[in-house]
């Protein structure tokens, strides 16, 4: 159901009832029902027509999505393409890139794949030029690519933080700078997928939280100077999301236990959002030119509480960190697809069924997949020390 359908329908129904009352003060309630129904139908129809008119703005538009080979990025490519846009997606792994493009083409979407490592500044800049050449311009650029490593702080290295910053801050930074002039010419949109982790630093996600906080500042800073530029800047703040990403995450310390809590939290229906619903909201916000989108009620609540009582949220995070797995005497590192094969992963399989299903739909690594086949890192997971 589209966002303004219910308010529009209620307003139209109320207007119809008030008009009828003014004309016939003594009219019986049963006589007003047809007028109320007619008003509601008129409101729903008008709202639907308005939404369709907005959707036509994407027909023939050129959209570049970083990290578009799997997860939310792939679902965004499908959503933009369903409205007639031509999309270019980028990724590190050529095999996964080919599968993603083939899947999009199978849905009747005009799609192009560009192999690119956003951690390399030159490749990030060249990506924009190649996408514009293939698509005939750029109307929407979505900074979506990300990497994720889960584990205690003691198992993280400076290189882990640098990797996260390279992909989730410097990559979007170089893409935004390279694309700004083209988006100015097309009156286009720059969309950055940040995270609630950029506002509330969760335990065992230290590199990710650092990079996402910088990414939030990048997007908000660009938006602050976008007035009069012709470029619409949209900052998206997802909360927990069911994308099957737990399969491609690197888990360190006690991988099986780290995998367990992460996969379970990302699968809870009341706390997490499906990738399909998230993509619909992001595309709708892009078309409408919304500046800020917080996708889940839990994320909105967390941001509000943190704004009012940051000390409280910090203490809650510290308590959560204390409850999470400690560093074992012999720490290990594994990909999620491998860590999930342990006893705890198999026990949680039923509870994480929604996320497992999302992984199958969104081109994520298989549970039996090899770490070497995944594009989440440029090398095999590093052992601590």
C-alpha positions as CSV (number, residue, x, y, z in Angstrom):
1,X,0.0,0.0,0.0
2,X,1.4,3.3,-1.0
3,X,2.4,5.8,1.7
4,X,-0.4,8.4,1.4
5,X,-3.3,6.1,0.4
6,X,-4.8,5.8,3.8
7,X,-4.6,9.5,4.8
8,X,-5.9,10.6,1.4
9,X,-8.8,8.1,1.6
10,X,-9.7,9.2,5.1
11,X,-9.6,12.9,4.2
12,X,-11.7,12.3,1.1
13,X,-14.3,10.4,3.1
14,X,-14.4,13.0,5.8
15,X,-14.9,15.7,3.2
16,X,-17.8,13.8,1.6
17,X,-19.5,13.3,4.9
18,X,-19.2,17.0,5.9
19,X,-20.6,18.1,2.6
20,X,-23.6,15.8,2.9
21,X,-24.2,17.0,6.5
22,X,-24.3,20.6,5.5
23,X,-26.8,19.9,2.8
24,X,-29.1,17.7,4.8
25,X,-28.7,18.2,8.5
26,X,-31.3,15.6,9.3
27,X,-30.1,12.9,6.9
28,X,-29.9,9.4,8.4
29,X,-26.5,7.9,8.8
30,X,-27.3,5.1,6.4
31,X,-27.8,7.6,3.6
32,X,-24.3,9.0,4.1
33,X,-22.5,5.6,3.6
34,X,-22.5,5.8,-0.3
35,X,-21.0,9.3,-0.1
36,X,-18.3,8.2,2.3
37,X,-17.5,5.2,0.1
38,X,-17.4,7.4,-3.0
39,X,-15.1,9.8,-1.3
40,X,-12.7,7.1,-0.1
41,X,-12.6,5.6,-3.6
42,X,-11.8,9.0,-5.1
43,X,-9.0,9.5,-2.6
44,X,-7.4,6.2,-3.2
45,X,-7.7,6.6,-7.0
46,X,-6.2,10.1,-6.9
47,X,-3.3,8.9,-4.7
48,X,-2.7,5.9,-7.0
49,X,-2.6,8.1,-10.1
50,X,-0.2,10.4,-8.4
51,X,2.1,7.6,-7.5
52,X,2.0,6.2,-11.1
53,X,2.8,9.6,-12.5
54,X,5.9,9.8,-10.2
55,X,7.0,6.3,-11.2
56,X,7.0,7.3,-14.9
57,X,9.8,9.7,-14.1
58,X,12.2,6.7,-13.9
59,X,11.4,5.4,-17.3
60,X,14.5,5.6,-19.4
61,X,16.6,7.0,-16.6
62,X,20.2,5.9,-16.0
63,X,20.9,4.5,-12.5
64,X,24.3,3.5,-11.1
65,X,24.2,1.3,-8.0
66,X,27.5,0.4,-6.2
67,X,27.5,-3.1,-4.5
68,X,24.6,-4.0,-6.8
69,X,25.5,-7.7,-7.3
70,X,23.7,-9.0,-4.2
71,X,21.7,-8.1,-1.1
72,X,19.9,-4.8,-1.0
73,X,21.9,-3.4,-3.9
74,X,20.6,-6.2,-6.2
75,X,17.0,-5.6,-4.9
76,X,17.3,-1.9,-5.6
77,X,18.5,-2.7,-9.2
78,X,15.4,-4.8,-9.7
79,X,13.1,-2.1,-8.2
80,X,14.5,0.7,-10.3
81,X,14.5,-1.5,-13.4
82,X,10.8,-2.5,-12.8
83,X,9.9,1.2,-13.4
84,X,11.8,1.2,-16.7
85,X,15.2,2.6,-15.6
86,X,18.4,1.3,-17.1
87,X,20.8,0.2,-14.4
88,X,24.5,-0.3,-14.0
89,X,25.7,-2.4,-11.0
90,X,29.3,-2.8,-9.9
91,X,31.1,-5.5,-7.8
92,X,34.5,-7.0,-7.2
93,X,33.8,-10.6,-8.2
94,X,33.2,-11.1,-12.0
95,X,31.2,-14.3,-11.6
96,X,28.8,-12.8,-9.2
97,X,28.5,-9.7,-11.3
98,X,27.7,-11.9,-14.4
99,X,25.0,-13.7,-12.4
100,X,23.4,-10.5,-11.2
101,X,23.3,-9.0,-14.7
102,X,21.9,-12.2,-16.2
103,X,19.2,-12.2,-13.5
104,X,18.3,-8.6,-14.1
105,X,18.1,-9.2,-17.9
106,X,15.9,-12.3,-17.3
107,X,13.4,-9.9,-15.7
108,X,13.4,-7.7,-18.7
109,X,15.7,-5.0,-17.2
110,X,18.3,-3.3,-19.2
111,X,21.4,-3.8,-17.1
112,X,25.2,-3.4,-17.3
113,X,27.8,-4.9,-15.0
114,X,31.1,-3.1,-14.2
115,X,33.9,-4.8,-12.2
116,X,35.2,-2.3,-9.7
117,X,36.9,-2.2,-6.3
118,X,35.7,0.9,-4.6
119,X,38.6,0.8,-2.2
120,X,40.8,1.9,-5.1
121,X,40.2,5.7,-5.6
122,X,41.1,5.5,-9.3
123,X,38.7,2.6,-9.9
124,X,35.9,4.5,-8.0
125,X,36.4,7.5,-10.3
126,X,36.6,5.5,-13.4
127,X,33.4,3.6,-12.5
128,X,31.4,6.8,-12.8
129,X,32.8,7.6,-16.2
130,X,32.3,4.1,-17.5
131,X,28.7,3.9,-16.2
132,X,27.8,7.3,-17.8
133,X,29.3,6.2,-21.1
134,X,27.4,2.9,-21.1
135,X,24.1,4.4,-19.9
136,X,24.3,7.6,-21.9
137,X,24.4,9.8,-18.7
138,X,23.6,9.5,-15.1
139,X,20.3,10.4,-13.4
140,X,20.6,8.5,-10.1
141,X,23.7,7.3,-8.2
142,X,23.2,5.0,-5.2
143,X,26.2,4.5,-2.9
144,X,25.3,1.1,-1.4
145,X,28.5,-1.0,-1.3
146,X,29.7,-2.2,2.1
147,X,31.8,-4.7,3.9
148,X,31.1,-6.2,7.4
149,X,33.3,-7.9,9.9
150,X,31.8,-9.0,13.2
151,X,33.8,-9.8,16.4
152,X,35.3,-8.4,19.6
153,X,37.4,-5.3,19.3
154,X,40.5,-7.3,20.3
155,X,40.3,-9.4,17.2
156,X,40.1,-6.3,14.9
157,X,43.2,-4.8,13.3
158,X,44.0,-1.3,12.0
159,X,43.8,-2.9,8.5
160,X,40.2,-4.0,9.2
161,X,39.2,-0.4,10.0
162,X,41.1,0.9,7.0
163,X,39.3,-1.6,4.7
164,X,35.9,-0.5,6.1
165,X,36.7,3.2,5.6
166,X,38.0,2.6,2.1
167,X,34.8,0.9,0.9
168,X,32.2,2.8,2.9
169,X,33.6,6.3,3.2
170,X,36.3,6.9,0.7
171,X,34.5,4.9,-2.0
172,X,31.3,6.9,-1.7
173,X,33.4,10.1,-1.4
174,X,35.2,9.6,-4.7
175,X,32.0,8.4,-6.4
176,X,30.0,11.4,-5.2
177,X,32.8,13.9,-6.4
178,X,33.1,12.2,-9.8
179,X,29.3,12.0,-10.3
180,X,28.3,15.5,-9.0
181,X,28.8,17.3,-12.2
182,X,26.8,14.8,-14.2
183,X,24.0,14.8,-11.7
184,X,23.9,18.6,-11.8
185,X,23.4,18.4,-15.6
186,X,20.5,15.9,-15.3
187,X,19.0,17.4,-12.1
188,X,19.6,13.9,-10.7
189,X,19.8,12.3,-7.3
190,X,22.6,11.0,-5.1
191,X,21.4,8.4,-2.7
192,X,23.6,7.1,0.2
193,X,22.7,3.9,2.1
194,X,24.1,4.5,5.6
195,X,23.1,2.5,8.7
196,X,21.6,2.9,12.2
197,X,25.2,1.7,13.1
198,X,26.4,5.2,12.0
199,X,24.2,6.8,14.7
200,X,24.4,4.1,17.4
201,X,27.7,2.3,17.6
202,X,26.9,-1.4,18.3
203,X,29.3,-3.8,20.0
204,X,31.4,-6.2,17.9
205,X,30.9,-4.0,14.8
206,X,33.7,-1.5,15.5
207,X,35.1,-1.0,11.9
208,X,31.7,-0.9,10.4
209,X,30.3,1.6,12.9
210,X,33.4,3.9,12.4
211,X,32.9,3.9,8.6
212,X,29.2,4.3,8.7
213,X,29.4,7.3,11.0
214,X,31.8,8.9,8.5
215,X,29.4,8.0,5.7
216,X,26.5,9.7,7.5
217,X,28.5,12.9,7.9
218,X,29.5,12.7,4.2
219,X,25.9,12.4,3.0
220,X,24.5,15.0,5.4
221,X,27.4,17.4,4.5
222,X,26.7,17.1,0.8
223,X,23.0,17.7,1.4
224,X,23.8,20.8,3.4
225,X,25.5,22.3,0.4
226,X,23.1,21.0,-2.3
227,X,20.6,23.8,-2.4
228,X,20.7,25.4,-5.8
229,X,22.9,22.8,-7.2
230,X,20.2,20.9,-9.0
231,X,21.3,17.7,-7.2
232,X,18.9,16.0,-4.8
233,X,20.7,14.3,-1.9
234,X,19.0,11.5,0.0
235,X,20.4,9.9,3.2
236,X,18.9,6.5,3.9
237,X,19.2,5.0,7.4
238,X,18.3,1.3,7.5
239,X,18.0,-0.7,10.6
240,X,18.2,-4.5,10.7
241,X,17.4,-5.9,7.3
242,X,16.8,-9.4,5.9
243,X,19.2,-9.6,3.0
244,X,21.0,-12.8,3.7
245,X,24.2,-10.8,4.4
246,X,25.1,-13.1,7.3
247,X,26.5,-15.6,4.8
248,X,29.1,-13.1,3.4
249,X,30.2,-11.6,6.7
250,X,33.6,-12.3,8.2
251,X,33.2,-13.5,11.9
252,X,36.2,-13.4,14.2
253,X,36.9,-14.5,17.7
254,X,34.4,-17.3,18.2
255,X,32.9,-17.4,14.7
256,X,30.1,-19.9,15.4
257,X,28.7,-18.0,18.4
258,X,29.2,-14.6,16.6
259,X,27.4,-16.0,13.6
260,X,24.5,-17.1,15.9
261,X,23.6,-13.8,17.5
262,X,24.1,-11.8,14.3
263,X,22.1,-14.1,12.1
264,X,19.3,-14.3,14.7
265,X,19.0,-10.5,15.2
266,X,18.9,-9.9,11.4
267,X,16.1,-12.4,11.0
268,X,13.6,-11.2,13.7
269,X,10.4,-10.1,11.8
270,X,9.5,-7.4,14.3
271,X,13.0,-5.8,14.4
272,X,14.1,-6.4,10.8
273,X,12.7,-5.3,7.5
274,X,12.6,-7.3,4.2
275,X,15.0,-6.2,1.5
276,X,12.0,-5.9,-0.9
277,X,10.1,-3.5,1.3
278,X,13.2,-1.5,2.0
279,X,14.0,-1.2,-1.7
280,X,10.4,0.0,-2.5
281,X,10.7,2.8,0.1
282,X,14.2,3.9,-1.1
283,X,13.1,4.1,-4.7
284,X,9.9,6.0,-3.7
285,X,11.9,8.4,-1.6
286,X,14.3,8.9,-4.6
287,X,11.5,9.7,-6.9
288,X,9.9,12.1,-4.5
289,X,13.2,13.8,-3.7
290,X,13.1,13.1,0.1
291,X,16.2,14.2,1.9
292,X,16.2,11.8,4.8
293,X,14.7,8.3,5.2
294,X,14.8,6.1,8.3
295,X,13.5,2.7,7.3
296,X,12.4,0.9,10.5
297,X,10.5,2.1,13.6
298,X,13.2,0.5,15.8
299,X,15.9,2.6,14.1
300,X,13.9,5.7,14.4
301,X,13.3,5.0,18.1
302,X,17.0,4.3,18.7
303,X,18.0,7.5,17.1
304,X,15.4,9.5,19.2
305,X,16.5,7.9,22.4
306,X,20.2,8.4,21.6
307,X,19.5,12.1,20.9
308,X,17.7,12.6,24.2
309,X,19.8,10.3,26.4
310,X,23.1,9.3,24.7
311,X,24.6,8.2,28.0
312,X,21.7,5.7,28.4
313,X,22.1,4.2,25.0
314,X,25.9,3.9,25.6
315,X,25.3,2.0,28.8
316,X,22.8,-0.3,27.0
317,X,25.4,-1.0,24.3
318,X,28.0,-1.7,26.9
319,X,25.7,-4.2,28.5
320,X,25.0,-5.9,25.2
321,X,28.8,-6.0,24.5
322,X,29.3,-7.7,27.9
323,X,26.7,-10.3,27.0
324,X,28.2,-11.1,23.6
325,X,30.9,-13.8,23.1
326,X,34.3,-13.1,24.7
327,X,37.6,-13.6,22.9
328,X,38.5,-17.3,23.2
329,X,42.0,-18.5,24.0
330,X,42.5,-19.5,20.4
331,X,40.5,-16.9,18.3
332,X,39.6,-17.9,14.8
333,X,38.2,-16.2,11.7
334,X,35.6,-17.7,9.3
335,X,33.1,-16.6,6.6
336,X,29.5,-16.7,7.6
337,X,28.8,-19.4,5.0
338,X,31.3,-21.6,6.9
339,X,30.5,-20.5,10.4
340,X,26.9,-21.4,9.9
341,X,27.7,-25.0,9.3
342,X,28.6,-25.5,13.0
343,X,26.2,-26.9,15.6
344,X,24.8,-23.6,16.7
345,X,24.3,-22.5,13.1
346,X,22.4,-25.6,12.3
347,X,20.3,-25.2,15.5
348,X,19.3,-21.7,14.5
349,X,18.5,-22.6,10.9
350,X,14.7,-22.6,11.5
351,X,14.8,-19.3,13.4
352,X,16.8,-17.7,10.6
353,X,14.7,-19.1,7.8
354,X,13.5,-15.7,6.6
355,X,17.1,-14.5,6.2
356,X,18.2,-17.7,4.6
357,X,15.4,-17.3,2.0
358,X,16.5,-13.7,1.4
359,X,20.0,-15.0,0.8
360,X,18.8,-17.4,-1.9
361,X,16.8,-14.7,-3.6
362,X,19.5,-12.0,-3.5
363,X,22.6,-13.8,-4.9
364,X,24.3,-14.3,-1.5
365,X,27.0,-17.0,-1.0
366,X,25.5,-20.4,-0.4
367,X,25.8,-22.0,3.0
368,X,28.2,-24.6,1.6
369,X,30.0,-21.9,-0.5
370,X,33.8,-21.5,-0.4
371,X,35.2,-18.4,1.2
372,X,37.5,-17.9,-1.8
373,X,34.5,-17.5,-4.1
374,X,33.1,-14.5,-2.2
375,X,33.7,-10.9,-3.1
376,X,33.4,-9.5,0.4
377,X,37.2,-9.1,0.7
378,X,40.2,-9.0,-1.6
379,X,41.9,-11.8,0.3
380,X,41.1,-14.7,2.6
381,X,40.0,-13.8,6.1
382,X,43.0,-13.0,8.2
383,X,43.7,-14.9,11.4
384,X,44.1,-12.6,14.5
385,X,47.7,-11.8,15.5
